[in-house]
Amino acid sequence: MTNWKCSNCGYTLEADVPPEQCPSCGEKCDFIDVSCYIPECDTTIGGVDKRI
Ligand SMILES: [Zn+2]
C-alpha cells in the first residue's frame, strides 16, 4: 500500500493507486506519494515489523 496525500486539502489515504477524485474535497486533485519516509508513519510500513 502507498500513502497518498491530496495536494489540495491535505487529506491522506492508503491505496495501491491514488483515487481520481479526492474523497475529502471532491476535486480531481494531484495526490502526492507520502509513503513512510517520515517518522510518524513508522508503524504502517507495508506490514514490516521493526521489532524483529
Ligand atoms: Zn482533497
N, CA, C, O and the ligand as a Tripos MOL2 file, in Angstrom:
@<TRIPOS>MOLECULE
protein
  209   207    53     0     0
PROTEIN
NO_CHARGES

@<TRIPOS>ATOM
      1 N           0.8300   -1.2040    0.0000 N.3       1 MET1
      2 CA          0.0000    0.0000    0.0000 C.3       1 MET1
      3 C           0.8670    1.2560    0.0000 C.2       1 MET1
      4 O           1.9580    1.2870    0.5690 O.2       1 MET1
      5 N           0.3610    2.2530   -0.6340 N.am      2 THR2
      6 CA          1.0620    3.5250   -0.6820 C.3       2 THR2
      7 C           0.2170    4.5800    0.0180 C.2       2 THR2
      8 O          -1.0110    4.5680   -0.0660 O.2       2 THR2
      9 N           0.8800    5.4720    0.6950 N.am      3 ASN3
     10 CA          0.1660    6.5780    1.3260 C.3       3 ASN3
     11 C           0.1450    7.7720    0.3810 C.2       3 ASN3
     12 O           1.1780    8.2210   -0.1150 O.2       3 ASN3
     13 N          -1.0610    8.2670    0.1500 N.am      4 TRP4
     14 CA         -1.2330    9.3940   -0.7600 C.3       4 TRP4
     15 C          -1.7880   10.5870   -0.0130 C.2       4 TRP4
     16 O          -2.6140   10.4500    0.8900 O.2       4 TRP4
     17 N          -1.3280   11.7420   -0.4000 N.am      5 LYS5
     18 CA         -1.8250   12.9650    0.2210 C.3       5 LYS5
     19 C          -2.3430   13.9080   -0.8490 C.2       5 LYS5
     20 O          -1.6610   14.1970   -1.8320 O.2       5 LYS5
     21 N          -3.5420   14.3740   -0.6390 N.am      6 CYS6
     22 CA         -4.1370   15.3400   -1.5580 C.3       6 CYS6
     23 C          -3.3670   16.6580   -1.4860 C.2       6 CYS6
     24 O          -3.1940   17.2330   -0.4110 O.2       6 CYS6
     25 N          -2.9120   17.1210   -2.6340 N.am      7 SER7
     26 CA         -2.1440   18.3670   -2.6430 C.3       7 SER7
     27 C          -3.0440   19.5810   -2.4640 C.2       7 SER7
     28 O          -2.5710   20.6950   -2.2420 O.2       7 SER7
     29 N          -4.3370   19.3510   -2.5620 N.am      8 ASN8
     30 CA         -5.2730   20.4630   -2.4400 C.3       8 ASN8
     31 C          -5.7260   20.6880   -0.9980 C.2       8 ASN8
     32 O          -5.6970   21.8110   -0.4940 O.2       8 ASN8
     33 N          -6.1530   19.5870   -0.3330 N.am      9 CYS9
     34 CA         -6.7110   19.7530    1.0140 C.3       9 CYS9
     35 C          -5.8830   19.0600    2.0840 C.2       9 CYS9
     36 O          -6.1340   19.2470    3.2750 O.2       9 CYS9
     37 N          -4.8960   18.2600    1.6790 N.am     10 GLY10
     38 CA         -4.0500   17.6050    2.6610 C.3      10 GLY10
     39 C          -4.5920   16.2960    3.1780 C.2      10 GLY10
     40 O          -3.9920   15.6870    4.0650 O.2      10 GLY10
     41 N          -5.7140   15.8460    2.6460 N.am     11 TYR11
     42 CA         -6.2830   14.5560    3.0310 C.3      11 TYR11
     43 C          -5.3340   13.4250    2.6510 C.2      11 TYR11
     44 O          -4.7620   13.4330    1.5610 O.2      11 TYR11
     45 N          -5.1660   12.4520    3.5450 N.am     12 THR12
     46 CA         -4.2910   11.3220    3.2500 C.3      12 THR12
     47 C          -5.0770   10.0290    3.2650 C.2      12 THR12
     48 O          -6.0570    9.8860    3.9950 O.2      12 THR12
     49 N          -4.6270    9.0840    2.4390 N.am     13 LEU13
     50 CA         -5.2520    7.7690    2.3960 C.3      13 LEU13
     51 C          -4.2420    6.7410    1.9520 C.2      13 LEU13
     52 O          -3.2130    7.0680    1.3600 O.2      13 LEU13
     53 N          -4.5550    5.4750    2.2500 N.am     14 GLU14
     54 CA         -3.7270    4.3700    1.7950 C.3      14 GLU14
     55 C          -4.4110    3.6640    0.6480 C.2      14 GLU14
     56 O          -5.5800    3.2920    0.7480 O.2      14 GLU14
     57 N          -3.6800    3.4770   -0.4520 N.am     15 ALA15
     58 CA         -4.2170    2.7610   -1.5910 C.3      15 ALA15
     59 C          -3.0660    2.3660   -2.4990 C.2      15 ALA15
     60 O          -1.9810    2.9430   -2.4270 O.2      15 ALA15
     61 N          -3.3080    1.3780   -3.3550 N.am     16 ASP16
     62 CA         -2.2710    0.9990   -4.3160 C.3      16 ASP16
     63 C          -2.0620    2.1070   -5.3370 C.2      16 ASP16
     64 O          -0.9340    2.4080   -5.7280 O.2      16 ASP16
     65 N          -3.1620    2.7040   -5.7600 N.am     17 VAL17
     66 CA         -3.1000    3.8340   -6.6860 C.3      17 VAL17
     67 C          -3.9750    4.9570   -6.1330 C.2      17 VAL17
     68 O          -4.9740    4.6870   -5.4670 O.2      17 VAL17
     69 N          -3.6190    6.1890   -6.3960 N.am     18 PRO18
     70 CA         -4.4240    7.3000   -5.8760 C.3      18 PRO18
     71 C          -5.7770    7.3760   -6.5780 C.2      18 PRO18
     72 O          -5.8820    7.0370   -7.7570 O.2      18 PRO18
     73 N          -6.8050    7.8150   -5.8700 N.am     19 PRO19
     74 CA         -8.1290    7.9530   -6.4800 C.3      19 PRO19
     75 C          -8.1500    9.0910   -7.4820 C.2      19 PRO19
     76 O          -7.3730   10.0400   -7.3790 O.2      19 PRO19
     77 N          -9.0520    8.9850   -8.4570 N.am     20 GLU20
     78 CA         -9.1700   10.0690   -9.4370 C.3      20 GLU20
     79 C          -9.7180   11.3180   -8.7800 C.2      20 GLU20
     80 O          -9.3470   12.4440   -9.1090 O.2      20 GLU20
     81 N         -10.6240   11.0740   -7.8310 N.am     21 GLN21
     82 CA        -11.2710   12.2080   -7.1770 C.3      21 GLN21
     83 C         -11.0420   12.1230   -5.6760 C.2      21 GLN21
     84 O         -11.2370   11.0700   -5.0690 O.2      21 GLN21
     85 N         -10.6350   13.2100   -5.0960 N.am     22 CYS22
     86 CA        -10.3770   13.2420   -3.6630 C.3      22 CYS22
     87 C         -11.6770   13.0490   -2.8870 C.2      22 CYS22
     88 O         -12.6390   13.7830   -3.1130 O.2      22 CYS22
     89 N         -11.7240   12.0620   -1.9640 N.am     23 PRO23
     90 CA        -12.9490   11.8300   -1.1890 C.3      23 PRO23
     91 C         -13.2190   12.9360   -0.1840 C.2      23 PRO23
     92 O         -14.3320   13.0450    0.3310 O.2      23 PRO23
     93 N         -12.2330   13.7440    0.0960 N.am     24 SER24
     94 CA        -12.4130   14.8000    1.0870 C.3      24 SER24
     95 C         -12.9140   16.0920    0.4630 C.2      24 SER24
     96 O         -13.9480   16.6230    0.8670 O.2      24 SER24
     97 N         -12.1800   16.5990   -0.5250 N.am     25 CYS25
     98 CA        -12.5800   17.8900   -1.0970 C.3      25 CYS25
     99 C         -13.3600   17.7290   -2.3920 C.2      25 CYS25
    100 O         -13.9130   18.6970   -2.9140 O.2      25 CYS25
    101 N         -13.4070   16.4820   -2.9210 N.am     26 GLY26
    102 CA        -14.2570   16.2200   -4.0730 C.3      26 GLY26
    103 C         -13.7160   16.7420   -5.3860 C.2      26 GLY26
    104 O         -14.4220   16.7460   -6.3950 O.2      26 GLY26
    105 N         -12.4680   17.1840   -5.3800 N.am     27 GLU27
    106 CA        -11.8520   17.6810   -6.6050 C.3      27 GLU27
    107 C         -10.9640   16.6030   -7.2130 C.2      27 GLU27
    108 O         -10.5980   15.6340   -6.5490 O.2      27 GLU27
    109 N         -10.6260   16.7860   -8.4790 N.am     28 LYS28
    110 CA         -9.6360   15.9110   -9.0970 C.3      28 LYS28
    111 C          -8.2520   16.4720   -8.7960 C.2      28 LYS28
    112 O          -7.6700   17.2260   -9.5760 O.2      28 LYS28
    113 N          -7.7550   16.0720   -7.6380 N.am     29 CYS29
    114 CA         -6.5280   16.6670   -7.1360 C.3      29 CYS29
    115 C          -5.3230   15.8470   -7.5630 C.2      29 CYS29
    116 O          -5.4450   14.7030   -8.0020 O.2      29 CYS29
    117 N          -4.1720   16.4540   -7.4250 N.am     30 ASP30
    118 CA         -2.9320   15.7020   -7.5110 C.3      30 ASP30
    119 C          -2.6840   15.0470   -6.1640 C.2      30 ASP30
    120 O          -2.7440   15.6940   -5.1190 O.2      30 ASP30
    121 N          -2.4050   13.7470   -6.2080 N.am     31 PHE31
    122 CA         -2.0590   13.0490   -4.9830 C.3      31 PHE31
    123 C          -0.5570   12.8180   -4.9300 C.2      31 PHE31
    124 O           0.0510   12.3270   -5.8800 O.2      31 PHE31
    125 N           0.0190   13.1820   -3.8030 N.am     32 ILE32
    126 CA          1.4550   13.0630   -3.6160 C.3      32 ILE32
    127 C           1.7520   11.7910   -2.8420 C.2      32 ILE32
    128 O           1.0960   11.4900   -1.8450 O.2      32 ILE32
    129 N           2.7480   11.0450   -3.3100 N.am     33 ASP33
    130 CA          3.1860    9.8520   -2.6020 C.3      33 ASP33
    131 C           3.9270   10.2640   -1.3260 C.2      33 ASP33
    132 O           5.0200   10.8270   -1.3810 O.2      33 ASP33
    133 N           3.3200    9.9790   -0.2010 N.am     34 VAL34
    134 CA          3.9410   10.3390    1.0740 C.3      34 VAL34
    135 C           4.2510    9.0950    1.8990 C.2      34 VAL34
    136 O           4.3500    9.1630    3.1250 O.2      34 VAL34
    137 N           4.4050    7.9430    1.2110 N.am     35 SER35
    138 CA          4.5550    6.7160    1.9770 C.3      35 SER35
    139 C           5.8180    6.6390    2.7980 C.2      35 SER35
    140 O           6.9300    6.6410    2.2710 O.2      35 SER35
    141 N           5.6340    6.5750    4.0140 N.am     36 CYS36
    142 CA          6.5390    6.0060    5.0030 C.3      36 CYS36
    143 C           8.0030    6.3470    4.8920 C.2      36 CYS36
    144 O           8.8670    5.5010    5.1260 O.2      36 CYS36
    145 N           8.2810    7.5630    4.5410 N.am     37 TYR37
    146 CA          9.6510    8.0090    4.6710 C.3      37 TYR37
    147 C           9.7500    9.0380    5.8030 C.2      37 TYR37
    148 O          10.7900    9.6540    6.0350 O.2      37 TYR37
    149 N           8.6210    9.1910    6.4890 N.am     38 ILE38
    150 CA          8.5990   10.1400    7.5990 C.3      38 ILE38
    151 C           8.3340    9.3890    8.9000 C.2      38 ILE38
    152 O           7.6480    8.3670    8.8780 O.2      38 ILE38
    153 N           8.8540    9.8600   10.0300 N.am     39 PRO39
    154 CA          8.7740    9.1320   11.3010 C.3      39 PRO39
    155 C           7.3580    8.7920   11.7440 C.2      39 PRO39
    156 O           7.1470    7.7300   12.3310 O.2      39 PRO39
    157 N           6.4060    9.6340   11.4900 N.am     40 GLU40
    158 CA          5.0760    9.3900   12.0480 C.3      40 GLU40
    159 C           4.3150    8.2520   11.3890 C.2      40 GLU40
    160 O           3.2670    7.8440   11.8910 O.2      40 GLU40
    161 N           4.8160    7.7320   10.2790 N.am     41 CYS41
    162 CA          4.1360    6.5890    9.6850 C.3      41 CYS41
    163 C           4.9590    5.3210    9.8340 C.2      41 CYS41
    164 O           4.7810    4.3690    9.0740 O.2      41 CYS41
    165 N           5.8530    5.3000   10.8030 N.am     42 ASP42
    166 CA          6.6650    4.1290   11.1210 C.3      42 ASP42
    167 C           5.8990    2.8200   11.1710 C.2      42 ASP42
    168 O           6.3620    1.8070   10.6460 O.2      42 ASP42
    169 N           4.7400    2.8310   11.7930 N.am     43 THR43
    170 CA          4.0240    1.5870   12.0590 C.3      43 THR43
    171 C           3.2640    1.0730   10.8460 C.2      43 THR43
    172 O           2.6770   -0.0080   10.9030 O.2      43 THR43
    173 N           3.2610    1.8260    9.7470 N.am     44 THR44
    174 CA          2.4560    1.4080    8.6000 C.3      44 THR44
    175 C           3.3110    0.9740    7.4170 C.2      44 THR44
    176 O           2.8060    0.8500    6.3010 O.2      44 THR44
    177 N           4.5840    0.7440    7.6450 N.am     45 ILE45
    178 CA          5.4540    0.3470    6.5400 C.3      45 ILE45
    179 C           5.1560   -1.0810    6.1040 C.2      45 ILE45
    180 O           5.7210   -2.0490    6.6130 O.2      45 ILE45
    181 N           4.2580   -1.1680    5.1550 N.am     46 GLY46
    182 CA          3.9690   -2.4320    4.4740 C.3      46 GLY46
    183 C           3.9670   -3.6860    5.3250 C.2      46 GLY46
    184 O           4.3660   -4.7490    4.8480 O.2      46 GLY46
    185 N           3.5270   -3.5910    6.5770 N.am     47 GLY47
    186 CA          3.4300   -4.7690    7.4220 C.3      47 GLY47
    187 C           4.7640   -5.2480    7.9740 C.2      47 GLY47
    188 O           4.8370   -6.3240    8.5670 O.2      47 GLY47
    189 N           5.8040   -4.4730    7.7870 N.am     48 VAL48
    190 CA          7.1070   -4.8640    8.3170 C.3      48 VAL48
    191 C           7.1570   -4.5960    9.8090 C.2      48 VAL48
    192 O           6.8910   -3.4850   10.2650 O.2      48 VAL48
    193 N           7.4960   -5.6110   10.5460 N.am     49 ASP49
    194 CA          7.6120   -5.4460   11.9930 C.3      49 ASP49
    195 C           9.0250   -5.0410   12.3390 C.2      49 ASP49
    196 O           9.9630   -5.8270   12.2070 O.2      49 ASP49
    197 N           9.1670   -3.8090   12.7820 N.am     50 LYS50
    198 CA         10.5090   -3.2790   13.0250 C.3      50 LYS50
    199 C          11.1490   -3.8260   14.2980 C.2      50 LYS50
    200 O          12.3260   -3.5770   14.5570 O.2      50 LYS50
    201 N          10.3660   -4.5820   15.1050 N.am     51 ARG51
    202 CA         10.9260   -5.1280   16.3400 C.3      51 ARG51
    203 C          11.7750   -6.3580   16.0760 C.2      51 ARG51
    204 O          12.5520   -6.7760   16.9350 O.2      51 ARG51
    205 N          11.6330   -6.9390   14.8930 N.am     52 ILE52
    206 CA         12.4050   -8.1370   14.5640 C.3      52 ILE52
    207 C          13.8660   -7.7690   14.2850 C.2      52 ILE52
    208 O          14.6770   -8.6460   13.9890 O.2      52 ILE52
    209 ZN         -8.5420   16.8950   -1.4790 Zn       53 ZN53
@<TRIPOS>BOND
     1     1     2 1
     2     2     3 1
     3     3     4 2
     4     3     5 am
     5     5     6 1
     6     6     7 1
     7     7     8 2
     8     7     9 am
     9     9    10 1
    10    10    11 1
    11    11    12 2
    12    11    13 am
    13    13    14 1
    14    14    15 1
    15    15    16 2
    16    15    17 am
    17    17    18 1
    18    18    19 1
    19    19    20 2
    20    19    21 am
    21    21    22 1
    22    22    23 1
    23    23    24 2
    24    23    25 am
    25    25    26 1
    26    26    27 1
    27    27    28 2
    28    27    29 am
    29    29    30 1
    30    30    31 1
    31    31    32 2
    32    31    33 am
    33    33    34 1
    34    34    35 1
    35    35    36 2
    36    35    37 am
    37    37    38 1
    38    38    39 1
    39    39    40 2
    40    39    41 am
    41    41    42 1
    42    42    43 1
    43    43    44 2
    44    43    45 am
    45    45    46 1
    46    46    47 1
    47    47    48 2
    48    47    49 am
    49    49    50 1
    50    50    51 1
    51    51    52 2
    52    51    53 am
    53    53    54 1
    54    54    55 1
    55    55    56 2
    56    55    57 am
    57    57    58 1
    58    58    59 1
    59    59    60 2
    60    59    61 am
    61    61    62 1
    62    62    63 1
    63    63    64 2
    64    63    65 am
    65    65    66 1
    66    66    67 1
    67    67    68 2
    68    67    69 am
    69    69    70 1
    70    70    71 1
    71    71    72 2
    72    71    73 am
    73    73    74 1
    74    74    75 1
    75    75    76 2
    76    75    77 am
    77    77    78 1
    78    78    79 1
    79    79    80 2
    80    79    81 am
    81    81    82 1
    82    82    83 1
    83    83    84 2
    84    83    85 am
    85    85    86 1
    86    86    87 1
    87    87    88 2
    88    87    89 am
    89    89    90 1
    90    90    91 1
    91    91    92 2
    92    91    93 am
    93    93    94 1
    94    94    95 1
    95    95    96 2
    96    95    97 am
    97    97    98 1
    98    98    99 1
    99    99   100 2
   100    99   101 am
   101   101   102 1
   102   102   103 1
   103   103   104 2
   104   103   105 am
   105   105   106 1
   106   106   107 1
   107   107   108 2
   108   107   109 am
   109   109   110 1
   110   110   111 1
   111   111   112 2
   112   111   113 am
   113   113   114 1
   114   114   115 1
   115   115   116 2
   116   115   117 am
   117   117   118 1
   118   118   119 1
   119   119   120 2
   120   119   121 am
   121   121   122 1
   122   122   123 1
   123   123   124 2
   124   123   125 am
   125   125   126 1
   126   126   127 1
   127   127   128 2
   128   127   129 am
   129   129   130 1
   130   130   131 1
   131   131   132 2
   132   131   133 am
   133   133   134 1
   134   134   135 1
   135   135   136 2
   136   135   137 am
   137   137   138 1
   138   138   139 1
   139   139   140 2
   140   139   141 am
   141   141   142 1
   142   142   143 1
   143   143   144 2
   144   143   145 am
   145   145   146 1
   146   146   147 1
   147   147   148 2
   148   147   149 am
   149   149   150 1
   150   150   151 1
   151   151   152 2
   152   151   153 am
   153   153   154 1
   154   154   155 1
   155   155   156 2
   156   155   157 am
   157   157   158 1
   158   158   159 1
   159   159   160 2
   160   159   161 am
   161   161   162 1
   162   162   163 1
   163   163   164 2
   164   163   165 am
   165   165   166 1
   166   166   167 1
   167   167   168 2
   168   167   169 am
   169   169   170 1
   170   170   171 1
   171   171   172 2
   172   171   173 am
   173   173   174 1
   174   174   175 1
   175   175   176 2
   176   175   177 am
   177   177   178 1
   178   178   179 1
   179   179   180 2
   180   179   181 am
   181   181   182 1
   182   182   183 1
   183   183   184 2
   184   183   185 am
   185   185   186 1
   186   186   187 1
   187   187   188 2
   188   187   189 am
   189   189   190 1
   190   190   191 1
   191   191   192 2
   192   191   193 am
   193   193   194 1
   194   194   195 1
   195   195   196 2
   196   195   197 am
   197   197   198 1
   198   198   199 1
   199   199   200 2
   200   199   201 am
   201   201   202 1
   202   202   203 1
   203   203   204 2
   204   203   205 am
   205   205   206 1
   206   206   207 1
   207   207   208 2
@<TRIPOS>SUBSTRUCTURE
     1 MET1         2 RESIDUE 1 A MET
     2 THR2         6 RESIDUE 1 A THR
     3 ASN3        10 RESIDUE 1 A ASN
     4 TRP4        14 RESIDUE 1 A TRP
     5 LYS5        18 RESIDUE 1 A LYS
     6 CYS6        22 RESIDUE 1 A CYS
     7 SER7        26 RESIDUE 1 A SER
     8 ASN8        30 RESIDUE 1 A ASN
     9 CYS9        34 RESIDUE 1 A CYS
    10 GLY10       38 RESIDUE 1 A GLY
    11 TYR11       42 RESIDUE 1 A TYR
    12 THR12       46 RESIDUE 1 A THR
    13 LEU13       50 RESIDUE 1 A LEU
    14 GLU14       54 RESIDUE 1 A GLU
    15 ALA15       58 RESIDUE 1 A ALA
    16 ASP16       62 RESIDUE 1 A ASP
    17 VAL17       66 RESIDUE 1 A VAL
    18 PRO18       70 RESIDUE 1 A PRO
    19 PRO19       74 RESIDUE 1 A PRO
    20 GLU20       78 RESIDUE 1 A GLU
    21 GLN21       82 RESIDUE 1 A GLN
    22 CYS22       86 RESIDUE 1 A CYS
    23 PRO23       90 RESIDUE 1 A PRO
    24 SER24       94 RESIDUE 1 A SER
    25 CYS25       98 RESIDUE 1 A CYS
    26 GLY26      102 RESIDUE 1 A GLY
    27 GLU27      106 RESIDUE 1 A GLU
    28 LYS28      110 RESIDUE 1 A LYS
    29 CYS29      114 RESIDUE 1 A CYS
    30 ASP30      118 RESIDUE 1 A ASP
    31 PHE31      122 RESIDUE 1 A PHE
    32 ILE32      126 RESIDUE 1 A ILE
    33 ASP33      130 RESIDUE 1 A ASP
    34 VAL34      134 RESIDUE 1 A VAL
    35 SER35      138 RESIDUE 1 A SER
    36 CYS36      142 RESIDUE 1 A CYS
    37 TYR37      146 RESIDUE 1 A TYR
    38 ILE38      150 RESIDUE 1 A ILE
    39 PRO39      154 RESIDUE 1 A PRO
    40 GLU40      158 RESIDUE 1 A GLU
    41 CYS41      162 RESIDUE 1 A CYS
    42 ASP42      166 RESIDUE 1 A ASP
    43 THR43      170 RESIDUE 1 A THR
    44 THR44      174 RESIDUE 1 A THR
    45 ILE45      178 RESIDUE 1 A ILE
    46 GLY46      182 RESIDUE 1 A GLY
    47 GLY47      186 RESIDUE 1 A GLY
    48 VAL48      190 RESIDUE 1 A VAL
    49 ASP49      194 RESIDUE 1 A ASP
    50 LYS50      198 RESIDUE 1 A LYS
    51 ARG51      202 RESIDUE 1 A ARG
    52 ILE52      206 RESIDUE 1 A ILE
    53 ZN53       209 GROUP 0 **** ****
